[in-house]
Amino acid sequence: MMNYIIEIFGIIASIFTIIAFFPQTVRVIQTKSTKDLSWWWIVLTTIGVFLWIFYGLLIISIGLILGNSIVFSWLIIIIRYKFVDKDPPSK
């Protein structure tokens, strides 16, 4: 019973992380701009999310795996915009 309660907390935490991250991803897609996002933030967040997925796999936590996989896929989109669609030079 206690494991289910712990897993529910993990799922709730993942939902909040997804909700918090969603607007940034939408903004990058809409504006096609990542100039306000630092490379340090992108790299550190990507590594952290990847490690959460790995940890979720180790402890078999669906909440950690699914929630962070969604955020990880959004980070890949942001990285794509950072690399491919470089922001034009400011005037």
Phi and psi restraints in degrees (value plus and minus 20) as a CYANA .aco file:
   2 MET   PHI     -83.8   -43.8
   2 MET   PSI     -56.0   -16.0
   3 ASN   PHI     -83.6   -43.6
   3 ASN   PSI     -56.0   -16.0
   4 TYR   PHI     -86.8   -46.8
   4 TYR   PSI     -59.6   -19.6
   5 ILE   PHI     -84.9   -44.9
   5 ILE   PSI     -62.5   -22.5
   6 ILE   PHI     -82.8   -42.8
   6 ILE   PSI     -62.7   -22.7
   7 GLU   PHI     -84.4   -44.4
   7 GLU   PSI     -57.9   -17.9
   8 ILE   PHI     -82.5   -42.5
   8 ILE   PSI     -61.0   -21.0
   9 PHE   PHI     -82.0   -42.0
   9 PHE   PSI     -59.9   -19.9
  10 GLY   PHI     -83.5   -43.5
  10 GLY   PSI     -61.0   -21.0
  11 ILE   PHI     -86.2   -46.2
  11 ILE   PSI     -62.7   -22.7
  12 ILE   PHI     -82.1   -42.1
  12 ILE   PSI     -63.1   -23.1
  13 ALA   PHI     -81.7   -41.7
  13 ALA   PSI     -61.1   -21.1
  14 SER   PHI     -84.2   -44.2
  14 SER   PSI     -60.0   -20.0
  15 ILE   PHI     -81.3   -41.3
  15 ILE   PSI     -64.1   -24.1
  16 PHE   PHI     -84.5   -44.5
  16 PHE   PSI     -58.7   -18.7
  17 THR   PHI     -84.6   -44.6
  17 THR   PSI     -62.4   -22.4
  18 ILE   PHI     -82.7   -42.7
  18 ILE   PSI     -66.7   -26.7
  19 ILE   PHI     -81.3   -41.3
  19 ILE   PSI     -60.8   -20.8
  20 ALA   PHI     -88.5   -48.5
  20 ALA   PSI     -54.4   -14.4
  21 PHE   PHI    -104.8   -64.8
  21 PHE   PSI     -46.5    -6.5
  22 PHE   PHI     -76.0   -36.0
  22 PHE   PSI     -68.7   -28.7
  23 PRO   PHI     -79.3   -39.3
  23 PRO   PSI     -56.3   -16.3
  24 GLN   PHI     -85.5   -45.5
  24 GLN   PSI     -62.2   -22.2
  25 THR   PHI     -85.0   -45.0
  25 THR   PSI     -63.8   -23.8
  26 VAL   PHI     -81.1   -41.1
  26 VAL   PSI     -62.2   -22.2
  27 ARG   PHI     -82.7   -42.7
  27 ARG   PSI     -61.8   -21.8
  28 VAL   PHI     -82.7   -42.7
  28 VAL   PSI     -63.2   -23.2
  29 ILE   PHI     -86.2   -46.2
  29 ILE   PSI     -63.3   -23.3
  30 GLN   PHI     -87.6   -47.6
  30 GLN   PSI     -65.1   -25.1
  31 THR   PHI    -108.6   -68.6
  31 THR   PSI     -36.0     4.0
  32 LYS   PHI      35.8    75.8
  32 LYS   PSI      13.2    53.2
  33 SER   PHI    -151.0  -111.0
  33 SER   PSI     115.0   155.0
  34 THR   PHI    -144.3  -104.3
  34 THR   PSI      -3.4    36.6
  35 LYS   PHI     -82.5   -42.5
  35 LYS   PSI     -45.3    -5.3
  36 ASP   PHI    -105.4   -65.4
  36 ASP   PSI     -21.6    18.4
  37 LEU   PHI    -125.0   -85.0
  37 LEU   PSI     104.1   144.1
  38 SER   PHI     -99.3   -59.3
  38 SER   PSI     131.6   171.6
  39 TRP   PHI     -81.6   -41.6
  39 TRP   PSI     -57.9   -17.9
  40 TRP   PHI     -79.1   -39.1
  40 TRP   PSI     -64.4   -24.4
  41 TRP   PHI     -82.0   -42.0
  41 TRP   PSI     -66.7   -26.7
  42 ILE   PHI     -82.0   -42.0
  42 ILE   PSI     -68.2   -28.2
  43 VAL   PHI     -85.2   -45.2
  43 VAL   PSI     -69.0   -29.0
  44 LEU   PHI     -85.9   -45.9
  44 LEU   PSI     -59.2   -19.2
  45 THR   PHI     -86.6   -46.6
  45 THR   PSI     -62.1   -22.1
  46 THR   PHI     -82.4   -42.4
  46 THR   PSI     -65.2   -25.2
  47 ILE   PHI     -82.5   -42.5
  47 ILE   PSI     -65.4   -25.4
  48 GLY   PHI     -80.7   -40.7
  48 GLY   PSI     -65.3   -25.3
  49 VAL   PHI     -85.6   -45.6
  49 VAL   PSI     -61.6   -21.6
  50 PHE   PHI     -80.0   -40.0
  50 PHE   PSI     -63.2   -23.2
  51 LEU   PHI     -85.9   -45.9
  51 LEU   PSI     -55.3   -15.3
  52 TRP   PHI     -83.6   -43.6
  52 TRP   PSI     -59.8   -19.8
  53 ILE   PHI     -82.2   -42.2
  53 ILE   PSI     -66.7   -26.7
  54 PHE   PHI     -79.8   -39.8
  54 PHE   PSI     -65.2   -25.2
  55 TYR   PHI     -81.8   -41.8
  55 TYR   PSI     -62.6   -22.6
  56 GLY   PHI     -80.0   -40.0
  56 GLY   PSI     -58.5   -18.5
  57 LEU   PHI     -85.8   -45.8
  57 LEU   PSI     -59.5   -19.5
  58 LEU   PHI     -84.9   -44.9
  58 LEU   PSI     -59.8   -19.8
  59 ILE   PHI    -119.1   -79.1
  59 ILE   PSI     -16.5    23.5
  60 ILE   PHI      34.4    74.4
  60 ILE   PSI      41.4    81.4
  61 SER   PHI    -132.3   -92.3
  61 SER   PSI      86.7   126.7
  62 ILE   PHI     -79.3   -39.3
  62 ILE   PSI     -60.6   -20.6
  63 GLY   PHI     -79.2   -39.2
  63 GLY   PSI     -67.2   -27.2
  64 LEU   PHI     -85.7   -45.7
  64 LEU   PSI     -63.8   -23.8
  65 ILE   PHI     -86.0   -46.0
  65 ILE   PSI     -72.0   -32.0
  66 LEU   PHI     -88.3   -48.3
  66 LEU   PSI     -68.6   -28.6
  67 GLY   PHI     -79.8   -39.8
  67 GLY   PSI     -67.4   -27.4
  68 ASN   PHI     -94.5   -54.5
  68 ASN   PSI     -46.1    -6.1
  69 SER   PHI     -86.6   -46.6
  69 SER   PSI     -58.9   -18.9
  70 ILE   PHI     -83.4   -43.4
  70 ILE   PSI     -68.7   -28.7
  71 VAL   PHI     -82.5   -42.5
  71 VAL   PSI     -59.8   -19.8
  72 PHE   PHI     -80.7   -40.7
  72 PHE   PSI     -62.0   -22.0
  73 SER   PHI     -84.6   -44.6
  73 SER   PSI     -56.6   -16.6
  74 TRP   PHI     -87.7   -47.7
  74 TRP   PSI     -55.7   -15.7
  75 LEU   PHI     -84.7   -44.7
  75 LEU   PSI     -56.9   -16.9
  76 ILE   PHI     -82.1   -42.1
  76 ILE   PSI     -60.2   -20.2
  77 ILE   PHI     -81.7   -41.7
  77 ILE   PSI     -65.6   -25.6
  78 ILE   PHI     -83.2   -43.2
  78 ILE   PSI     -62.3   -22.3
  79 ILE   PHI     -82.9   -42.9
  79 ILE   PSI     -59.8   -19.8
  80 ARG   PHI     -79.0   -39.0
  80 ARG   PSI     -65.7   -25.7
  81 TYR   PHI     -85.5   -45.5
  81 TYR   PSI     -56.6   -16.6
  82 LYS   PHI     -85.7   -45.7
  82 LYS   PSI     -60.0   -20.0
  83 PHE   PHI    -102.7   -62.7
  83 PHE   PSI     -71.6   -31.6
  84 VAL   PHI    -103.7   -63.7
  84 VAL   PSI     -72.4   -32.4
  85 ASP   PHI    -116.3   -76.3
  85 ASP   PSI      51.4    91.4
  86 LYS   PHI     -82.6   -42.6
  86 LYS   PSI     122.1   162.1
  87 ASP   PHI     -86.3   -46.3
  87 ASP   PSI     119.7   159.7
  88 PRO   PHI     -85.9   -45.9
  88 PRO   PSI     132.2   172.2
  89 PRO   PHI     -81.2   -41.2
  89 PRO   PSI     121.3   161.3
  90 SER   PHI     -95.2   -55.2
  90 SER   PSI     129.8   169.8
